[in-house]
């Protein structure tokens, strides 16, 4: 028999069980409404969870660090890329390798790249798209020392027809660059192309070509030609598209970042923040939320008695309402204890298409309460 659960964890589990039974369909409705507010149609269920891209981990970890209390954060901007945005997605390539009708000796590979931008919501404004082409050094042959490759990236105007050479004429050259074998990854700004895809709803993808350059051909003279240097290059190629977008509905500029705000534990019946830790495993979301595992959300509870003091963050209206309540308790209720300052958090999760997403959410943590 395993160890018995702690009284606190038992009470939490029992509370969630009773909540599910008592609410029934209401619980599912509330969950669907919350998922919708998080930009999700249904609760994601990742089939094969992909590793979290290192760039998203770095940004997430940086945002977890509590800044100085006087620092203001713009929740509508991704400072790491210096662009507006509060959502960062890394979209996996859904394209396929292509085979032309007539083999070209120096051509290592042709690949159609396709990134599904329909995962962006209608109200999102795309502000940046960055293509990463990543290589694995270990897959290069020892004989390819000093080898130089030529990379060309085209925008495909239309899909190739069956029985026709691929790619078709009329493609537009976007990028042409040489790179050495020691390059681990190449980054290209495709913001204009991605915005055009969304505007005209004609996302036909890209065509990537990698060839062995002339200098490489000379080096290959004693080692079997360019094709020996290109061998298996397709097996260590990985492409992805990092997309930054701005959702105005969940973004408010110049909000104060959450600092290390410690809620006092001294007993009191006055209005103030109370500690509440929300564990995503308690609500059955641990399979698709990557990090954090939970967070200190807190809540407001307490009385707003007469006379109201400055410590209760009261409005003039609340002060007058308390005065009237003291004279007419039956006819006028006391002011309510409600959140008056909230702060955001960032969440790393898998969306409904198994993409890794880093998203900034406002008004998730209660920092201060007041009488209203």
Secondary structure as the mmCIF struct_conf table of DSSP 4:
data_model
#
loop_
_struct_conf.conf_type_id
_struct_conf.id
_struct_conf.beg_label_comp_id
_struct_conf.beg_label_asym_id
_struct_conf.beg_label_seq_id
_struct_conf.end_label_comp_id
_struct_conf.end_label_asym_id
_struct_conf.end_label_seq_id
HELX_LH_PP_P HELX_LH_PP_P1 UNK A 2 UNK A 6
HELX_RH_AL_P HELX_RH_AL_P1 UNK A 7 UNK A 23
TURN_TY1_P TURN_TY1_P1 UNK A 24 UNK A 24
HELX_RH_AL_P HELX_RH_AL_P2 UNK A 25 UNK A 37
TURN_TY1_P TURN_TY1_P2 UNK A 38 UNK A 39
BEND BEND1 UNK A 41 UNK A 42
BEND BEND2 UNK A 47 UNK A 48
HELX_LH_PP_P HELX_LH_PP_P2 UNK A 49 UNK A 53
HELX_RH_AL_P HELX_RH_AL_P3 UNK A 54 UNK A 64
BEND BEND3 UNK A 65 UNK A 65
TURN_TY1_P TURN_TY1_P3 UNK A 69 UNK A 70
STRN STRN1 UNK A 72 UNK A 73
TURN_TY1_P TURN_TY1_P4 UNK A 75 UNK A 76
STRN STRN2 UNK A 77 UNK A 78
TURN_TY1_P TURN_TY1_P5 UNK A 79 UNK A 82
STRN STRN3 UNK A 83 UNK A 84
BEND BEND4 UNK A 86 UNK A 86
STRN STRN4 UNK A 87 UNK A 92
HELX_LH_PP_P HELX_LH_PP_P3 UNK A 93 UNK A 93
STRN STRN5 UNK A 96 UNK A 98
BEND BEND5 UNK A 101 UNK A 102
TURN_TY1_P TURN_TY1_P6 UNK A 105 UNK A 106
STRN STRN6 UNK A 107 UNK A 113
HELX_RH_3T_P HELX_RH_3T_P1 UNK A 117 UNK A 119
BEND BEND6 UNK A 120 UNK A 120
TURN_TY1_P TURN_TY1_P7 UNK A 122 UNK A 123
STRN STRN7 UNK A 124 UNK A 135
HELX_RH_3T_P HELX_RH_3T_P2 UNK A 137 UNK A 139
BEND BEND7 UNK A 140 UNK A 140
HELX_RH_3T_P HELX_RH_3T_P3 UNK A 142 UNK A 144
TURN_TY1_P TURN_TY1_P8 UNK A 145 UNK A 146
STRN STRN8 UNK A 148 UNK A 155
BEND BEND8 UNK A 157 UNK A 158
HELX_LH_PP_P HELX_LH_PP_P4 UNK A 159 UNK A 161
TURN_TY1_P TURN_TY1_P9 UNK A 162 UNK A 163
BEND BEND9 UNK A 164 UNK A 164
BEND BEND10 UNK A 166 UNK A 167
HELX_LH_PP_P HELX_LH_PP_P5 UNK A 168 UNK A 168
TURN_TY1_P TURN_TY1_P10 UNK A 169 UNK A 170
STRN STRN9 UNK A 172 UNK A 180
TURN_TY1_P TURN_TY1_P11 UNK A 181 UNK A 182
STRN STRN10 UNK A 185 UNK A 189
HELX_RH_AL_P HELX_RH_AL_P4 UNK A 191 UNK A 200
TURN_TY1_P TURN_TY1_P12 UNK A 201 UNK A 201
STRN STRN11 UNK A 206 UNK A 212
HELX_RH_AL_P HELX_RH_AL_P5 UNK A 214 UNK A 219
HELX_RH_3T_P HELX_RH_3T_P4 UNK A 220 UNK A 222
TURN_TY1_P TURN_TY1_P13 UNK A 223 UNK A 224
HELX_RH_AL_P HELX_RH_AL_P6 UNK A 226 UNK A 230
TURN_TY1_P TURN_TY1_P14 UNK A 231 UNK A 232
HELX_RH_3T_P HELX_RH_3T_P5 UNK A 233 UNK A 236
STRN STRN12 UNK A 237 UNK A 247
HELX_RH_3T_P HELX_RH_3T_P6 UNK A 248 UNK A 250
TURN_TY1_P TURN_TY1_P15 UNK A 253 UNK A 254
STRN STRN13 UNK A 255 UNK A 256
HELX_LH_PP_P HELX_LH_PP_P6 UNK A 257 UNK A 258
HELX_LH_PP_P HELX_LH_PP_P7 UNK A 262 UNK A 264
BEND BEND11 UNK A 266 UNK A 266
STRN STRN14 UNK A 270 UNK A 270
BEND BEND12 UNK A 271 UNK A 271
STRN STRN15 UNK A 272 UNK A 274
STRN STRN16 UNK A 277 UNK A 279
TURN_TY1_P TURN_TY1_P16 UNK A 280 UNK A 284
TURN_TY1_P TURN_TY1_P17 UNK A 286 UNK A 288
STRN STRN17 UNK A 289 UNK A 291
BEND BEND13 UNK A 293 UNK A 293
STRN STRN18 UNK A 294 UNK A 296
STRN STRN19 UNK A 299 UNK A 301
STRN STRN20 UNK A 303 UNK A 303
HELX_LH_PP_P HELX_LH_PP_P8 UNK A 305 UNK A 305
BEND BEND14 UNK A 306 UNK A 307
HELX_LH_PP_P HELX_LH_PP_P9 UNK A 308 UNK A 309
HELX_RH_3T_P HELX_RH_3T_P7 UNK A 310 UNK A 312
HELX_RH_AL_P HELX_RH_AL_P7 UNK A 316 UNK A 327
TURN_TY1_P TURN_TY1_P18 UNK A 329 UNK A 331
BEND BEND15 UNK A 332 UNK A 332
HELX_LH_PP_P HELX_LH_PP_P10 UNK A 333 UNK A 336
STRN STRN21 UNK A 337 UNK A 350
TURN_TY1_P TURN_TY1_P19 UNK A 352 UNK A 353
BEND BEND16 UNK A 354 UNK A 354
STRN STRN22 UNK A 356 UNK A 371
#
